[in-house]
Amino acid sequence: MATLKDRLRTDLTTAMKARDEVRSSTLRMVLTAITNAEVAGKSARELSDDEVVGVLSSEGKKRREAATAFDDGGRAEMAAKERAEAAVIADYLPEQLTTEEIAELVRAAVEQTGAAGEGMRAMGKVMGVVQPQVKGRADGGAVAAEVRRQLG
């Protein structure tokens, strides 16, 4: 079975043949980030698909944050480039959760941990339960905001 990394490599070749600059440069950057993650640490290893999704998520987040920074700095062209790269990366991420789905997962976690009424002290406990369920499928900031809302 082909791994996510194999799919990224195949799509890079296709993008290069199609002369799709944005897609090929983005996939090159992502594959470099994956390689860097594989050689980081004590010994080189192959990343699992879940770990590759983690790398993709953080690369996507970097692009979104950069786009916002460029917008704030009045550099619309650069912001558009970052957004285009984020869109390419999003193609390889699992479908993102809706606000309602995040709220439901958080509600279940609050119930499961018995954190209701404990206030913000229970934040870590609830996040610990929710985080593995939303990995790669939701922005951590959005999840944390929902946990705060429900515990607050």
C-alpha positions in Angstrom: 0.0 0.0 0.0 1.4 3.4 -0.9 2.2 5.7 1.9 1.2 9.4 2.1 4.9 10.2 1.4 4.8 8.1 -1.8 1.7 10.0 -2.9 3.4 13.3 -2.2 6.4 12.2 -4.4 4.2 10.9 -7.2 2.2 14.1 -7.2 5.4 16.2 -7.2 6.5 14.4 -10.4 3.1 15.0 -12.0 3.1 18.7 -10.9 6.6 19.1 -12.4 5.5 17.6 -15.7 2.5 19.9 -15.8 4.7 22.8 -15.0 2.5 23.6 -12.0 5.0 25.9 -10.1 3.0 26.5 -6.9 2.2 22.8 -6.5 5.7 21.5 -7.3 7.5 24.1 -5.1 5.1 23.5 -2.2 5.4 19.7 -2.4 9.2 20.0 -2.6 9.2 22.1 0.6 6.8 19.6 2.3 9.0 16.6 1.3 12.1 18.5 2.6 10.3 19.1 6.0 9.4 15.4 6.1 13.0 14.4 5.4 14.2 16.8 8.1 11.8 15.3 10.6 13.1 11.8 9.7 16.7 12.7 10.3 16.0 14.7 13.4 16.7 13.0 16.7 19.2 10.2 17.5 18.6 8.0 14.5 17.1 8.4 11.0 13.8 6.7 10.5 10.8 6.5 8.2 7.8 8.6 9.4 4.4 6.9 9.7 1.5 8.4 7.8 0.2 9.9 11.1 3.6 11.6 11.7 3.6 12.9 8.0 0.1 14.3 8.7 1.6 16.1 11.7 4.4 17.6 9.6 1.8 18.6 6.9 -0.4 20.2 9.6 2.5 22.3 11.0 3.6 23.3 7.5 0.0 24.4 6.7 -0.2 26.3 9.9 3.1 28.2 9.0 1.6 29.2 5.7 -1.7 30.5 7.2 0.2 32.5 9.8 2.6 33.9 7.2 -0.4 34.9 5.0 -2.0 36.7 7.9 1.3 38.5 8.7 1.7 39.5 5.0 -1.9 40.8 4.9 -1.2 42.9 8.0 2.0 44.2 6.4 0.0 45.2 3.2 1.7 42.6 1.0 -1.3 41.0 -0.6 0.8 39.2 -3.3 2.9 37.4 -0.8 -0.2 36.6 1.3 -1.8 35.1 -1.8 1.3 32.9 -2.4 1.2 31.6 1.1 -2.5 30.8 0.9 -2.0 29.0 -2.4 0.7 26.8 -0.7 -1.6 26.2 2.3 -4.4 25.1 -0.1 -2.0 22.6 -1.8 -1.0 21.2 1.7 -4.7 21.0 2.7 -5.3 18.5 -0.1 -3.2 16.0 1.8 -4.7 16.5 5.2 -7.7 14.6 6.5 -11.0 16.4 6.2 -11.1 19.2 8.7 -13.6 19.1 11.5 -16.5 21.6 11.7 -16.9 23.9 14.6 -19.9 21.8 15.7 -17.9 18.6 15.6 -15.1 20.2 17.7 -17.7 21.4 20.2 -19.2 17.8 20.4 -15.7 16.2 20.9 -14.9 18.7 23.7 -18.3 18.2 25.3 -17.7 14.5 25.4 -14.2 14.9 26.8 -15.5 17.3 29.5 -18.0 14.6 30.5 -15.5 11.8 30.3 -12.9 13.5 32.5 -15.6 14.8 34.9 -14.2 18.3 34.4 -17.5 20.1 34.4 -17.5 22.8 37.1 -13.7 22.6 37.6 -13.1 25.6 35.4 -9.8 26.3 33.7 -7.9 24.0 36.1 -9.2 21.1 34.0 -8.0 22.5 30.7 -5.0 20.2 30.4 -7.0 17.2 31.3 -9.6 17.9 28.7 -7.1 18.9 26.0 -5.2 15.6 26.7 -8.3 13.7 25.8 -9.4 15.8 22.8 -5.9 16.3 21.1 -5.4 12.7 19.9 -9.0 12.7 18.4 -8.5 15.9 16.4 -4.8 15.4 15.3 -4.4 16.8 11.8 -8.1 17.5 11.5 -8.5 20.7 13.5 -6.4 23.7 14.4 -5.1 23.4 18.0 -6.0 27.0 18.7 -9.6 26.5 17.7 -9.8 23.4 19.9 -8.3 25.2 22.9 -10.7 28.1 22.4 -13.7 25.7 22.5 -12.3 24.0 25.6 -12.0 27.4 27.3 -15.5 28.3 26.2 -17.0 25.1 27.7 -15.0 25.2 30.9 -15.2 29.0 31.4 
